[in-house]
Amino acid sequence: MIPGETISRCNNKGGSVPYTKEQLKEISKQFDLNGDNFLSEAEVKKIFEYLKAYFPGFRTWQAMRKADTDGDGQIDQNELKNLIDYLFSLNYKVKA
């Protein structure tokens, strides 16, 4: 769990209100665990685990393929929108 977390979560099969792109962006930023302004593959996987994704390893692989446009193995600030768009497309929901 993220320290100071205020957003409830559940998998994309339950809940009633989809996360907004802004909420997903804030969640993603909180998983930059080393503070380098990049998201590593391991950090992206932690996002999917937090969102209770089915098959977080597969989702991470897909996210890296879609978001990491320069192929350096991490998501930088310019690629973050691609990651957020992918997360949003999966329709994860906030517990109401």
N, C-alpha and C positions, 0 to 999 in steps of 0.2 A: 504494500500500500504506500502511496505517496504521502510523505509527512504533510500535515495540514490539509489533507484532501477534503473537499466539500461536495464533490460530485459522486452520486451513487452510480453504480454500474451493473450491467448484466449482459448476457450474451445477446446476439442479434436475433434470437428466437423469442425472447421475452421483452419485458419493458413496454413502454408505450410512446416515448418521445425520442426521436432520433437525436443524436448528438449534432450540434451545429458544427460548421467548419471551424469557427472560432474556438469552441470547446476542444475540438480535436487538436487544433494547433497548440493550445495551452497544455494539453496532456502530453503531446509530443515533446514540447520544450522541456517539460519536467523530467523527461527520461534522458536528457543529455546529462548523464550521471557524472561525467568528468568535466563538464563545463567548457568544452572546447568549441562549442557552436557547430558541431557535426554530430550526426546520429550514426553510430556504427551499426552493423548488422545485429549485434547482440542487443544494443539499445532499442532498435526497431522491434526485435522479438519481444522485449519486455513490454512494449506498447501493446502488442497483440495479446500477450498474456494478461495484462491489466484489463483489456477490453473483453476478456474471456472468449477469445476467438477459438473456434474449432480449428485444429491443426495450425497452431501459431508458427511452426517452422515453415510450412508451406506458404502461409500468408506473408511471412517475412521475405521468403524467396521472391514471391510475386511482387511485393512492394519494392524490393531492391531493383528488380528488372524494370519496373515502371518509373520509379523516381530517380534512380541514380543514373542520370543521363550522361555523365562524363566517365562512368565506369570505374571510379576510384575506390569503390567499396564502402562509401559512406554518403550520407545525405547532408549536403551543405545547405546554407540558408537560401540559396537560389533554387534548390531542388525541393525544398520543404513543401511548396505548393503542390507538387506532383504527389508527394506522400499523403498530404491532407486530402487531396481529391480522391486518391485510391481508398483511404480510410472511409471517407464520406460515402463512396459508392457502395461500400459493404453494409451500410445501414445499421451500424451499431446503435443500440438504444440506451437511454438513461432510464433508470428505474424511477417511475413516477411516484 
